[in-house]
Amino acid sequence: MTDTHPINEVEAACKDAKRVREAAGDTREHDRPTRWPAVPISIGVGIGSAALTAALLYANRSRTKR
């Protein structure tokens, strides 16, 4: 007679997780980190700086010089 025991839910979940992990394999495309998109960020910073400068000039135009 063999000594087999029924599989409980913890063992079943462990086996399922192991099966899924092995089936997935290595899904990473590359090892190097992705780079930030420099052009859109620099354009955004430039537009933001121009907007702040324009707001400051507009706010200060009504002040009288003493």
FENUR-V932942 format. One line per field, one symbol per residue. phi: phi as a letter, one per 30 degrees, with the letter a starting at -180 (. if undefined). burial: 1 if it has 9 or more other ideal C-beta (glycine too) atoms within 8 Angstrom, else 0. A space follows every 50 residues. Layout:
# FENUR-V932942
phi = ???
burial = ???
This chain:
# FENUR-V932942
phi = .ccccdddddddddddddddddddiccddaddddcddddddddddddddd dddddddddddddddc
burial = 00000000000100100000000000000000000000001000000000 0000000000000000
